[in-house]
Amino acid sequence: MNQHNPPHPGEFIARNYVEAMQLSKLELASKLGLGIDILDQLLSGKLAVDKELAERLSNTLGRSAEVWLLMQQHYDNFNRS
């Protein structure tokens, strides 16, 4: 049985918020209290979601911090090989 390759949380954010809702990166970075360079790292899958970032994502985009952390965990577990 094929397993689904879970997206990195940043890829999910890029697809479902930045692209789908036409939310600018600059606006999102500002709302999250992040520099644009840090946001770019997140959106490209180079920055892992930690507890602090999960809280910021939860407060800004919705979903619980636990969901953001679980999404990161699923991505990490699948890509560990």
C-alpha positions as CSV (number, residue, x, y, z in Angstrom):
1,M,0.0,0.0,0.0
2,N,1.4,3.4,-0.9
3,Q,1.7,5.9,1.8
4,H,0.7,9.5,1.3
5,N,3.7,11.9,1.4
6,P,2.6,14.6,3.9
7,P,3.5,18.2,2.9
8,H,5.8,20.3,4.9
9,P,3.7,22.8,6.9
10,G,5.2,25.6,4.9
11,E,4.2,24.0,1.6
12,F,0.6,23.7,3.1
13,I,0.7,27.4,4.1
14,A,2.0,28.5,0.7
15,R,-0.7,26.5,-1.2
16,N,-3.7,27.1,1.1
17,Y,-3.1,30.6,2.4
18,V,-0.6,32.5,0.2
19,E,-1.8,31.2,-3.1
20,A,-5.4,30.3,-2.5
21,M,-6.3,33.4,-0.5
22,Q,-3.9,35.7,-2.3
23,L,-2.2,36.6,1.0
24,S,1.0,38.4,0.3
25,K,4.2,37.1,1.9
26,L,5.0,40.5,3.3
27,E,1.5,40.7,5.0
28,L,1.8,37.1,6.3
29,A,5.3,37.7,7.6
30,S,4.1,40.9,9.4
31,K,1.1,39.1,10.9
32,L,3.4,36.3,12.2
33,G,6.0,38.7,13.5
34,L,8.7,37.1,11.2
35,G,11.2,38.5,8.8
36,I,10.4,37.8,5.2
37,D,13.6,35.7,4.9
38,I,12.4,33.5,7.8
39,L,8.9,33.2,6.2
40,D,10.6,32.2,2.9
41,Q,12.5,29.4,4.7
42,L,9.2,28.2,6.2
43,L,7.3,28.3,2.9
44,S,10.1,26.4,1.1
45,G,10.2,23.7,3.7
46,K,13.7,24.6,5.0
47,L,12.4,25.7,8.5
48,A,10.7,23.3,10.8
49,V,7.7,24.4,12.8
50,D,8.6,24.5,16.5
51,K,6.3,25.3,19.5
52,E,6.7,29.0,19.3
53,L,6.1,29.1,15.5
54,A,3.1,26.8,15.9
55,E,1.6,29.3,18.4
56,R,2.1,32.1,15.9
57,L,0.6,30.1,13.1
58,S,-2.4,29.2,15.3
59,N,-3.0,32.8,16.3
60,T,-2.7,34.1,12.8
61,L,-4.0,31.4,10.5
62,G,-6.2,29.3,12.8
63,R,-5.9,25.6,13.5
64,S,-4.5,24.7,16.9
65,A,-0.7,24.9,17.6
66,E,-1.0,21.1,18.1
67,V,-2.2,20.6,14.5
68,W,0.8,22.6,13.2
69,L,3.2,20.6,15.3
70,L,1.6,17.3,14.3
71,M,1.8,18.3,10.6
72,Q,5.6,18.9,11.1
73,Q,5.9,15.6,12.9
74,H,4.2,13.7,10.1
75,Y,6.4,15.4,7.5
76,D,9.6,14.6,9.6
77,N,8.6,11.0,10.1
78,F,7.8,10.3,6.5
79,N,11.0,12.0,5.3
80,R,13.3,10.5,7.9
81,S,14.8,7.9,5.6
